[in-house]
Amino acid sequence: MSVLPERESRMADRHAVEAEGRFAKPHRLAASVLGKAVKYSAIGRVTLRNHFAYVIDFIVRSIFLIMIMYVFIQLWRVTYQGEGTALIEGYSYERLIWYILFAEALTTAFPSLSTRIEEEVKNGDVGYKLTRPLNYIGYHYVGYASEVGIRLLVNVGIGGLLGVAVFGWPSFGWGWAGFLLISFGAVTINFLLNMGLALCAFWVEETRGLEFVYHKMLFTIGGMLMPLELFPQQLQDVCRWLPFQTVLYFPAKTAVRWDDVHLLPMLLTQALWVVLLAAVVGLMYWRGVRKLNVNGG
């Protein structure tokens, strides 16, 4: 008679443990997510503090940006005077200069990722970083995004003062907010493209040449030098199938031509390229780490 109560007691204890496990699992998952968020945010804060220490670097970059914009202001002034028209493909002289300003602010905010990864592979630091309780690509992304964020704010501030001094205060409406929103996807895509090139360091010694070619493609068919609308129609059709437009053309156009922008298709295009490029970078990283382990580090 005493066996049944004892068996029922054991079953009740087992159900209690299982129930406790079911309830504890979401808490452990939440704690893990929170821990990772705190960990990666700390990396971002350290990156920001490091770059705030280099005030001279910010000043030099600001002077360089002003010099570039001065050249573009003079160049396009002569172009519009030669065309004898107020609009070229829907862009006034003022809006075109603002477009180039936003594109330049983003371009000069991007640090060289290939140099960092290449040096880590060459001097063996990559092996040390792979043993950390951090995702290698995620670690670099947080540091990269933090650095781009502070550089972009400084560049837009300095360039904006130049634009206001030349043309007066612009009326972009919600273009400012759209620029910040699209810039998040632009920075992510640019990181993935650069990381893909940088991970080639697992197979080749020099990746800076690849980065140089990428930058030149970004300058031209990425829409830094001019909006894609100013390109021949055949070249426009090709550019719209490439990821480069999402890095500079999308944010700059969103800022200066908010009324003509279709925001949702832009965001979906960026999301698609993020997924595709993330898959490629993940595969390259997996194969690169396997090669590193096979060769003994």
N, C-alpha and C positions, 0 to 999 in steps of 0.2 A: 504493500500500500504506500510505502514511503518513496518507492522508485519513481512514480509518476510526478509528484510535486518536484522532486529533484531534477527530473528531465525537463519539466516545464520551466524550472528556474534557469537551467543552462540555456535553453532555447531563448528565454527572455533576455538573458545577458548577451547572447550572440546577436539578437536583433537590435539590442541597444547599442552594441559596438558598431554594427553595420550602419545604423542610423546616424551615430556620431560621426562615422567616416564620411557618410554622404554629406552631412552638414559641414564637416571640417574641410572637405575638398574645395568648395567654392571659396572658403576663407583663405586656404593656402594659395589658391590661384590668384585671388585679389592681392594677397601679401606679396606674391612673386611679381605681379605686374607693377605694384607700387614700388617695390624694391628696385626693379629695373628702371622705372621712371626717375627715381631719385638718383640712381647711379649715373644714368646718361645725362641728366640735367646738371649734375656736378661736373661732368666733363665739359659741358657747354659753358658753365660759369668759369672754369679754369681757363678755357680758350679765350673768353672775353677779357678776363683780367690780364692775360699775357699780351693781348693786342692793345689794350689800353696803355700798357707800359711803353709802347713804341709810338710816341707822339710824332716824332720826326718822320716816320714812315707815312703817317696819315697826311702830314703837311706836303710831303713830296708827291704823293698820289693826287692830292687836291690840285697842286700846281700843274701836274701833268694833264689832269682832266680839263683844267681851264685852257691850257695851251691847245689841246685837241679841239675843244669846242670853238675857240677863236678861229682856228683854221676852217672848220666846217661852216661857221657863220659867214666868213668872207667868201668861201667857195660857192655856197648856195645862194648868196646874195647876187653874185655875178650870174649864176645860172638862171635865176628867176628874171633878172633884168634882160638877159639875152633872149629868153623865151617870150618876154613881153606879155606874160599872163600872171594872174593872181593865184591860180590854182594849177597844180600838176597832179593829175590822178587823184583829185579830191583833197590834196594837201596844200594848204597855204604855206608861205615861207615861214611864218611864225610856228605853225604846228609841226612842220618838218624839222625845224631846229629842236623843238621840244622832244620830238620823237627820237632824234639822234642823241639828245642829252640823256633820256631815260635808258636807251640802249647802251650808251657808253658807261653810264653809272653801273649797270649790271655787269658789263664786260670787265671793267677795271676792278670790280668787287670779287671776281672769281680768282682764288689762289691756284697755284700750280700743284695739282694732286700727284701727277706723274713723278715729279721730283721727290716727293716725300716717300712714296711707295718704292721707287727705284732705290733710294738710299737705304731704306729698311731692308730690302732684299739683299743689297750688296754687302752691308756691314753686319747682317745677321740679326738685326733687331726684330725682324718679322717673326723669328722663332720664339723670342721672348714674349712678344705681344700675343701670339697665338695661344700661349699658356695662361693668359689672363682670363678671369671669369667674365669676359666681354665678347660680344660678337665683333670680329675684326672690321667688317664692313660698316656695321652700325656705329662702332667707335669712331671711325673716320668720318662718317656722315654727320654725326653730332658736332664734331669739331669743325668740319667744313661749313656746315650751315650756320654755326655761331659766328665764324669768321666772316662769311659772306654777309650775314645780317648787319654786323656793325660797320663793315666797309660800305655796304649799300646805303645805310642811313647817312653816313658822312658824305658819300658821293652825291646823293640826291640833295642833301642840304647845301653843299657847295655849288653844285650845278644849278640848283633851283635859284640860289641868290644871283648867279650869273644870268639866268634866263629872265628873272624879274627885272634886273638892272637894264637889260637890253629891250625887252618887250613889254614889261609891266606884268601885273599879276594875271595868270592864265585863268580861263573859265573852263575847266575840264569836268565839272559836275562830279559824278561818282567815279570818274576815271582814276582818281588817286586810290580809292578803295579797291577798284578793279585791278590796278597795277600791283598792289600788295598781295591780293589773292592769287593772281596768275603767277606772280614772281615766286611763290612757294613751290608750285609745280615746276617752274623753269629752273630753279636752283636744284631741285631733286633730279630732274632729267640731266642737267649739265653734270651733276655729280656722278650719275650712273654712267654717262658717256665717258667721262674722264677716268672713272674707276675701271671701266672695261679696258681702256688703253693702258692704265697704270698696271693692271694685273698681268699684262703681257711681260712684265719684268720677271715673272717666274720662268719664262722661256727665252727671252732676249735680254741683253744687258742694258741696252739703251732704249728708252721709251719717249724721250723728249722730242725726238723727230716726229713720232706719231702725234704727240700733243701739238706740235707746231702746225702740222697739216690740218689737224682738227680745228685749231683756232682760226686758221685762214678760211676754212669752209664756213665757220661760224660768222666771220666778218662779212663774207660775201653772200652766200645763199641762205645764211641764217638771219639776214636782215639788219645787220648792224650799220652798215654804211648807208643804206637807204631802205625804205619799205619795199616789200615784195611787189606791191602794185606798180612800181616803177620798172620792174623787169619785163622783158618780152614774155608774151603769153605762154609760149612753150616752156620757158624756164620756170615760170610761176607754177605750171602744172606739175613739173618735176619736184619743185621745192615743197609743195603741199603734201607729198608722199614721204618726206624726210623729217626726222625729229628736230632738225636744227631750227626750224621756224618757231618751235615751242619754247625755245630758250630766250630769244631776244625779240623776235617780231611780235609774238603774242602779247607780252607785257607792255612793250612800248606803244603798240597800236591801241591797246586797251586804255592806256593812260590818256592819250591825246585825241582819240576818236571814239569816245564812249558811246555816243549815239549810234554809231555804225557797227558796233561790236556785237557779235552773237556769243555771249559768255558761256552758255552751256555747251555748245559744240567744242569750244576751246578747251574747257575743263575735261570733257570726255576724251578729246584727243590727247591731252596731257596724261590722263589716267591710263589710257591704252599704252602709251609709250613707256610709262613708268613700269607697268606690269611686264611688258616685253623685255625692256632693258634690265629690269631686276632679275628676270629669269636667266638672261644671258650672263649677267655679272655673277649670279649665284653659281652657275655651271662653271664659269671660268675660275672662280675662287675654289670650288670643290676640287677641280682637276689640278689647280696650282698647288693646293695644300697636299694632295696625294703625291704629286711630283716632288714636293719638298721633303715629305716623309720618306719616300723611296730613296732619295739621294742622300738622306742623312742630315737634312737641314742645311 
